[in-house]
Each structure stands twice: as C-alpha cells, then as structure tokens.
C-alpha cells in the first residue's frame, strides 16, 4: 500500500497471476458503445419474459460480458453455452479476445439469434475458460398458461 491508497502496480501484478474472472453478465435487447466515452449502454435489460403461450420464438438477445484478463494470453478463447431449463444445450459458441491491449479488463457483446422456446423455466448462459466455468446467469420464461392471474408483459 502507498500513502494514497493501494499500490496500482501491486494490484495489477496480483490480478495477472490469477485466471480470468467474469465480472458481469447481462441479457438485453441492444448494446450501444460510445467511442468517445468508451462506455457501453445496455438497453432493455431482460430477466424474465412473460408469453401468452408456448411454444414461441424468442427474439434475438444480446449478452453483455465483462471479463478480467488475469493471466490469460492473447488471443484468449471463452466458451459460451445457452441451455434450456432441462439442461440441454441450445447454442454452444465462443468469444475470442484477440488482443487485450494495455487493459486488464474487456467487454464483449455476444449475439443470440432467435430460437424456439418450447418450455417455461430458467434458461442459463454459461461462460468458461480453459474448461473451467467462470460464471452463469439465468433469465426466466413464464407462460400465462402456466401462471393464471399473471398480467405483466
């Protein structure tokens, strides 16, 4: 520690000796990136989707990922998987960080195309690196047929 706070070099060195970490994962309908401010805006966040009846076609979604570099080299490949409530994989995929540059973190925008939804429940999006799960996030699909009296949209 320095008099003004944590030693930045020491913090960065500690971070670079650890494996990558998933810092954030969010579902939304659109991600906008502002070059001038270097900030991302997530529009229409998704956590629960109510539908009149199943099956239906899920519109395209975006998945925002924030990942710390850790000791990952460039390029670094992160495996992704969207799974249905029954555990079956719907969309296996990957995201590659070609160049980390000087940064110790990166953001990713993963596109999920539309897909048929045949069951209500928790849909899971997982991110792994080197065969190790970094994190998982769920969004929920509820059918009005299964939930009488629910009138949210």
VENTA-V727589 format. One record per pair of residues at least 12 apart in sequence whose C-alpha atoms are under 10 Angstrom apart, sorted by the first residue. I is the first residue (numbers start at 1). J is the second residue. D is the distance in Angstrom with one decimal. If there is no record, write none. Layout:
BEGIN
i->I j->J d->D
i->I j->J d->D
END
This chain:
BEGIN
i->12 j->70 d->8.9
i->12 j->104 d->7.8
i->13 j->70 d->9.1
i->13 j->71 d->9.7
i->14 j->70 d->8.4
i->14 j->71 d->9.6
i->15 j->68 d->8.2
i->15 j->69 d->7.8
i->15 j->70 d->5.2
i->15 j->71 d->7.5
i->15 j->104 d->8.1
i->16 j->68 d->9.2
i->16 j->69 d->7.1
i->16 j->70 d->4.3
i->16 j->71 d->4.7
i->16 j->72 d->8.0
i->16 j->104 d->8.1
i->17 j->69 d->9.7
i->17 j->70 d->6.2
i->17 j->71 d->5.4
i->17 j->72 d->9.2
i->18 j->68 d->9.6
i->18 j->69 d->8.6
i->18 j->70 d->4.9
i->18 j->71 d->5.6
i->18 j->72 d->8.6
i->19 j->68 d->8.5
i->19 j->69 d->7.4
i->19 j->70 d->4.8
i->19 j->71 d->5.3
i->19 j->72 d->6.6
i->19 j->129 d->8.6
i->19 j->130 d->9.4
i->19 j->132 d->9.8
i->19 j->134 d->9.4
i->20 j->67 d->6.7
i->20 j->68 d->5.3
i->20 j->69 d->5.0
i->20 j->70 d->4.3
i->20 j->71 d->6.5
i->20 j->72 d->6.3
i->20 j->73 d->10.0
i->20 j->76 d->9.7
i->20 j->78 d->9.8
i->20 j->104 d->9.5
i->20 j->105 d->9.1
i->20 j->128 d->9.6
i->20 j->129 d->7.6
i->20 j->130 d->9.8
i->20 j->134 d->7.9
i->21 j->66 d->8.6
i->21 j->67 d->5.7
i->21 j->68 d->5.2
i->21 j->69 d->7.2
i->21 j->70 d->7.1
i->21 j->105 d->9.3
i->21 j->127 d->9.9
i->21 j->128 d->9.6
i->21 j->129 d->9.1
i->21 j->133 d->9.7
i->21 j->134 d->6.1
i->21 j->135 d->8.3
i->22 j->65 d->7.3
i->22 j->66 d->6.1
i->22 j->67 d->4.6
i->22 j->68 d->6.5
i->22 j->69 d->9.3
i->22 j->105 d->9.6
i->22 j->106 d->10.0
i->22 j->127 d->7.9
i->22 j->128 d->9.0
i->22 j->129 d->9.8
i->22 j->133 d->9.5
i->22 j->134 d->5.7
i->22 j->135 d->6.2
i->22 j->136 d->9.1
i->23 j->65 d->7.5
i->23 j->66 d->5.2
i->23 j->67 d->5.4
i->23 j->68 d->6.7
i->23 j->105 d->8.9
i->23 j->106 d->9.7
i->23 j->107 d->9.5
i->23 j->134 d->9.2
i->23 j->135 d->8.9
i->24 j->63 d->10.0
i->24 j->64 d->7.5
i->24 j->65 d->5.5
i->24 j->66 d->4.9
i->24 j->67 d->7.2
i->24 j->68 d->9.8
i->24 j->107 d->9.0
i->24 j->135 d->9.0
i->24 j->136 d->9.9
i->24 j->137 d->9.3
i->25 j->63 d->6.8
i->25 j->64 d->5.5
i->25 j->65 d->4.7
i->25 j->66 d->6.7
i->25 j->67 d->9.1
i->25 j->107 d->9.8
i->25 j->108 d->9.5
i->25 j->109 d->10.0
i->25 j->125 d->8.8
i->25 j->126 d->9.4
i->25 j->127 d->9.2
i->25 j->135 d->8.4
i->25 j->136 d->8.0
i->25 j->137 d->6.7
i->25 j->138 d->9.6
i->26 j->42 d->8.3
i->26 j->45 d->7.3
i->26 j->46 d->7.8
i->26 j->47 d->8.6
i->26 j->62 d->8.2
i->26 j->63 d->5.6
i->26 j->64 d->5.1
i->26 j->65 d->6.9
i->26 j->66 d->9.3
i->26 j->109 d->9.9
i->26 j->125 d->9.7
i->26 j->137 d->7.6
i->26 j->138 d->9.1
i->26 j->139 d->9.3
i->27 j->42 d->8.5
i->27 j->43 d->9.4
i->27 j->44 d->8.6
i->27 j->45 d->5.8
i->27 j->46 d->5.2
i->27 j->47 d->7.1
i->27 j->61 d->6.8
i->27 j->62 d->5.8
i->27 j->63 d->4.7
i->27 j->64 d->6.5
i->27 j->65 d->9.2
i->27 j->110 d->9.6
i->27 j->111 d->10.0
i->27 j->112 d->9.8
i->27 j->125 d->9.3
i->27 j->137 d->8.7
i->27 j->138 d->8.8
i->27 j->139 d->7.8
i->28 j->42 d->6.3
i->28 j->43 d->6.0
i->28 j->44 d->5.3
i->28 j->45 d->4.1
i->28 j->46 d->5.1
i->28 j->47 d->8.5
i->28 j->60 d->9.4
i->28 j->61 d->6.0
i->28 j->62 d->5.3
i->28 j->63 d->6.4
i->28 j->64 d->7.7
i->29 j->42 d->7.8
i->29 j->43 d->6.1
i->29 j->44 d->5.5
i->29 j->45 d->6.7
i->29 j->46 d->7.4
i->29 j->59 d->8.7
i->29 j->60 d->7.2
i->29 j->61 d->5.1
i->29 j->62 d->5.6
i->29 j->63 d->8.5
i->29 j->111 d->9.6
i->29 j->112 d->10.0
i->30 j->42 d->6.1
i->30 j->43 d->5.1
i->30 j->44 d->7.0
i->30 j->45 d->8.4
i->30 j->60 d->9.3
i->30 j->61 d->7.4
i->30 j->62 d->6.0
i->30 j->63 d->8.8
i->30 j->64 d->9.3
i->30 j->109 d->9.3
i->30 j->111 d->9.5
i->31 j->43 d->6.1
i->31 j->44 d->9.1
i->31 j->45 d->9.8
i->31 j->61 d->9.8
i->31 j->62 d->7.1
i->31 j->63 d->8.5
i->31 j->64 d->7.6
i->31 j->108 d->9.9
i->31 j->109 d->7.3
i->31 j->110 d->9.8
i->32 j->109 d->9.6
i->33 j->109 d->9.9
i->39 j->107 d->9.8
i->40 j->64 d->9.2
i->40 j->107 d->8.6
i->40 j->109 d->9.8
i->41 j->64 d->9.8
i->42 j->62 d->9.0
i->42 j->63 d->9.4
i->42 j->64 d->7.8
i->43 j->62 d->9.7
i->45 j->61 d->9.7
i->45 j->62 d->9.4
i->45 j->63 d->9.8
i->46 j->61 d->8.6
i->46 j->62 d->9.5
i->46 j->63 d->9.8
i->46 j->138 d->9.8
i->46 j->139 d->7.0
i->46 j->140 d->8.9
i->47 j->122 d->9.9
i->47 j->137 d->9.6
i->47 j->138 d->7.5
i->47 j->139 d->4.7
i->47 j->140 d->6.3
i->47 j->141 d->8.7
i->48 j->121 d->9.6
i->48 j->122 d->9.0
i->48 j->123 d->9.9
i->48 j->138 d->9.1
i->48 j->139 d->5.6
i->48 j->140 d->4.5
i->48 j->141 d->5.8
i->48 j->142 d->7.4
i->48 j->153 d->9.4
i->49 j->120 d->9.5
i->49 j->121 d->9.9
i->49 j->139 d->7.8
i->49 j->140 d->6.1
i->49 j->141 d->4.8
i->49 j->142 d->6.1
i->49 j->143 d->8.4
i->49 j->152 d->9.2
i->49 j->153 d->7.4
i->50 j->120 d->9.3
i->50 j->140 d->8.5
i->50 j->141 d->6.0
i->50 j->142 d->4.9
i->50 j->143 d->5.7
i->50 j->144 d->6.8
i->50 j->147 d->9.5
i->50 j->150 d->8.7
i->50 j->151 d->8.6
i->50 j->152 d->6.9
i->50 j->153 d->5.7
i->51 j->120 d->9.3
i->51 j->141 d->7.5
i->51 j->142 d->6.3
i->51 j->143 d->4.9
i->51 j->144 d->6.1
i->51 j->145 d->8.6
i->51 j->151 d->9.9
i->51 j->152 d->9.3
i->51 j->153 d->7.6
i->52 j->142 d->8.6
i->52 j->143 d->5.7
i->52 j->144 d->5.0
i->52 j->145 d->6.6
i->52 j->146 d->9.4
i->52 j->147 d->9.8
i->52 j->150 d->10.0
i->52 j->151 d->9.6
i->52 j->153 d->9.3
i->53 j->118 d->9.4
i->53 j->119 d->9.7
i->53 j->120 d->9.5
i->53 j->142 d->8.8
i->53 j->143 d->5.4
i->53 j->144 d->6.3
i->53 j->145 d->5.9
i->53 j->146 d->8.5
i->54 j->116 d->9.3
i->54 j->117 d->7.0
i->54 j->118 d->5.7
i->54 j->119 d->6.7
i->54 j->120 d->7.8
i->54 j->141 d->9.8
i->54 j->142 d->9.1
i->54 j->143 d->6.6
i->54 j->144 d->9.0
i->54 j->145 d->8.2
i->54 j->146 d->9.5
i->55 j->116 d->6.8
i->55 j->117 d->5.4
i->55 j->118 d->4.3
i->55 j->119 d->6.9
i->55 j->120 d->9.0
i->55 j->143 d->9.2
i->56 j->115 d->8.5
i->56 j->116 d->5.8
i->56 j->117 d->5.4
i->56 j->118 d->6.8
i->56 j->119 d->9.2
i->56 j->143 d->9.9
i->57 j->114 d->6.4
i->57 j->115 d->5.5
i->57 j->116 d->4.4
i->57 j->117 d->5.9
i->57 j->118 d->8.7
i->58 j->112 d->9.6
i->58 j->113 d->8.4
i->58 j->114 d->5.2
i->58 j->115 d->5.3
i->58 j->116 d->6.0
i->58 j->117 d->6.3
i->58 j->118 d->9.9
i->58 j->141 d->9.7
i->59 j->112 d->8.8
i->59 j->113 d->7.2
i->59 j->114 d->4.6
i->59 j->115 d->7.1
i->59 j->116 d->9.1
i->60 j->111 d->7.4
i->60 j->112 d->5.6
i->60 j->113 d->4.5
i->60 j->114 d->4.4
i->60 j->115 d->7.8
i->61 j->110 d->8.5
i->61 j->111 d->6.2
i->61 j->112 d->5.1
i->61 j->113 d->6.7
i->61 j->114 d->7.5
i->61 j->115 d->9.9
i->62 j->108 d->9.9
i->62 j->109 d->6.5
i->62 j->110 d->5.7
i->62 j->111 d->4.8
i->62 j->112 d->5.9
i->62 j->113 d->8.6
i->63 j->108 d->7.9
i->63 j->109 d->5.8
i->63 j->110 d->4.9
i->63 j->111 d->6.4
i->63 j->112 d->7.4
i->63 j->125 d->8.7
i->64 j->107 d->7.2
i->64 j->108 d->5.8
i->64 j->109 d->5.0
i->64 j->110 d->6.5
i->64 j->111 d->9.0
i->65 j->95 d->9.9
i->65 j->106 d->8.2
i->65 j->107 d->5.5
i->65 j->108 d->5.0
i->65 j->109 d->6.5
i->65 j->110 d->7.7
i->65 j->127 d->9.1
i->66 j->105 d->7.0
i->66 j->106 d->5.7
i->66 j->107 d->4.5
i->66 j->108 d->6.4
i->66 j->109 d->9.2
i->67 j->97 d->9.9
i->67 j->104 d->8.6
i->67 j->105 d->5.5
i->67 j->106 d->5.4
i->67 j->107 d->6.3
i->67 j->108 d->8.1
i->67 j->134 d->9.4
i->68 j->100 d->9.9
i->68 j->103 d->8.9
i->68 j->104 d->5.8
i->68 j->105 d->4.2
i->68 j->106 d->6.5
i->68 j->107 d->9.0
i->69 j->97 d->9.6
i->69 j->100 d->7.5
i->69 j->103 d->7.9
i->69 j->104 d->5.0
i->69 j->105 d->5.4
i->69 j->106 d->7.4
i->70 j->104 d->7.1
i->70 j->105 d->8.5
i->71 j->104 d->9.6
i->72 j->97 d->9.6
i->72 j->100 d->9.1
i->72 j->104 d->9.9
i->72 j->129 d->9.1
i->72 j->130 d->9.6
i->73 j->97 d->9.1
i->73 j->98 d->9.3
i->73 j->99 d->8.6
i->73 j->100 d->8.2
i->74 j->96 d->8.9
i->74 j->97 d->6.7
i->74 j->98 d->5.7
i->74 j->99 d->5.3
i->74 j->100 d->6.4
i->74 j->101 d->8.9
i->75 j->96 d->6.6
i->75 j->97 d->5.4
i->75 j->98 d->4.3
i->75 j->99 d->6.0
i->75 j->100 d->7.9
i->76 j->95 d->8.3
i->76 j->96 d->5.5
i->76 j->97 d->5.1
i->76 j->98 d->6.6
i->76 j->99 d->8.2
i->76 j->100 d->8.8
i->76 j->129 d->8.3
i->76 j->130 d->9.3
i->77 j->94 d->6.7
i->77 j->95 d->5.8
i->77 j->96 d->4.3
i->77 j->97 d->6.4
i->77 j->98 d->8.5
i->77 j->128 d->8.9
i->77 j->129 d->6.8
i->77 j->130 d->8.1
i->78 j->93 d->8.6
i->78 j->94 d->5.4
i->78 j->95 d->5.2
i->78 j->96 d->6.1
i->78 j->97 d->8.1
i->78 j->126 d->10.0
i->78 j->127 d->6.5
i->78 j->128 d->5.6
i->78 j->129 d->5.0
i->78 j->130 d->7.7
i->78 j->131 d->9.1
i->78 j->132 d->9.8
i->78 j->133 d->9.8
i->78 j->134 d->9.3
i->79 j->92 d->7.6
i->79 j->93 d->6.0
i->79 j->94 d->4.2
i->79 j->95 d->6.5
i->79 j->96 d->8.6
i->79 j->126 d->8.0
i->79 j->127 d->5.7
i->79 j->128 d->5.1
i->79 j->129 d->6.3
i->79 j->130 d->8.4
i->79 j->131 d->8.2
i->79 j->132 d->9.5
i->79 j->133 d->9.1
i->79 j->134 d->9.8
i->80 j->92 d->5.8
i->80 j->93 d->5.0
i->80 j->94 d->5.1
i->80 j->95 d->7.4
i->80 j->110 d->9.1
i->80 j->125 d->7.0
i->80 j->126 d->5.5
i->80 j->127 d->4.7
i->80 j->128 d->6.5
i->80 j->129 d->9.1
i->80 j->133 d->9.6
i->80 j->135 d->10.0
i->80 j->136 d->9.5
i->81 j->93 d->6.1
i->81 j->94 d->8.1
i->81 j->124 d->7.9
i->81 j->125 d->5.6
i->81 j->126 d->5.2
i->81 j->127 d->6.8
i->81 j->128 d->8.8
i->81 j->136 d->9.3
i->82 j->112 d->8.7
i->82 j->123 d->7.0
i->82 j->124 d->5.6
i->82 j->125 d->4.4
i->82 j->126 d->6.6
i->82 j->127 d->9.3
i->82 j->136 d->9.6
i->82 j->137 d->9.6
i->82 j->138 d->9.3
i->83 j->122 d->8.8
i->83 j->123 d->5.7
i->83 j->124 d->5.1
i->83 j->125 d->6.4
i->83 j->126 d->8.1
i->83 j->138 d->9.3
i->84 j->117 d->8.5
i->84 j->118 d->9.2
i->84 j->119 d->8.1
i->84 j->120 d->9.0
i->84 j->121 d->7.9
i->84 j->122 d->7.1
i->84 j->123 d->4.9
i->84 j->124 d->6.7
i->84 j->125 d->9.2
i->84 j->138 d->10.0
i->85 j->119 d->7.5
i->85 j->120 d->7.4
i->85 j->121 d->5.4
i->85 j->122 d->5.1
i->85 j->123 d->5.4
i->85 j->124 d->7.5
i->85 j->138 d->9.7
i->85 j->140 d->9.0
i->85 j->141 d->9.4
i->86 j->119 d->8.8
i->86 j->120 d->9.9
i->86 j->121 d->8.6
i->86 j->122 d->8.8
i->86 j->123 d->8.8
i->87 j->122 d->9.6
i->87 j->123 d->8.5
i->87 j->124 d->8.4
i->88 j->123 d->9.9
i->89 j->123 d->9.8
i->89 j->124 d->9.2
i->89 j->125 d->9.6
i->90 j->115 d->8.5
i->90 j->116 d->9.6
i->90 j->117 d->10.0
i->90 j->123 d->9.6
i->90 j->124 d->9.8
i->90 j->125 d->9.9
i->91 j->112 d->7.9
i->91 j->113 d->9.1
i->91 j->115 d->9.3
i->91 j->125 d->9.2
i->92 j->125 d->9.6
i->92 j->126 d->9.5
i->93 j->110 d->9.2
i->93 j->112 d->9.6
i->93 j->127 d->9.5
i->94 j->110 d->8.7
i->94 j->127 d->8.6
i->94 j->128 d->9.1
i->94 j->129 d->9.8
i->95 j->108 d->7.7
i->95 j->109 d->8.9
i->95 j->110 d->7.5
i->95 j->127 d->9.3
i->96 j->108 d->9.1
i->117 j->141 d->8.6
i->118 j->141 d->9.9
i->119 j->141 d->7.9
i->119 j->142 d->8.6
i->119 j->143 d->8.5
i->120 j->140 d->7.4
i->120 j->141 d->5.0
i->120 j->142 d->5.2
i->120 j->143 d->6.3
i->120 j->144 d->9.9
i->120 j->146 d->8.3
i->121 j->138 d->9.5
i->121 j->139 d->8.4
i->121 j->140 d->5.5
i->121 j->141 d->5.3
i->121 j->142 d->6.5
i->121 j->143 d->9.1
i->122 j->137 d->9.5
i->122 j->138 d->5.9
i->122 j->139 d->5.7
i->122 j->140 d->4.5
i->122 j->141 d->6.5
i->122 j->142 d->9.0
i->123 j->137 d->8.4
i->123 j->138 d->5.4
i->123 j->139 d->5.5
i->123 j->140 d->6.1
i->123 j->141 d->7.5
i->124 j->136 d->6.6
i->124 j->137 d->5.7
i->124 j->138 d->4.4
i->124 j->139 d->6.7
i->124 j->140 d->8.8
i->125 j->137 d->5.4
i->125 j->138 d->6.2
i->125 j->139 d->8.4
i->126 j->138 d->8.8
END
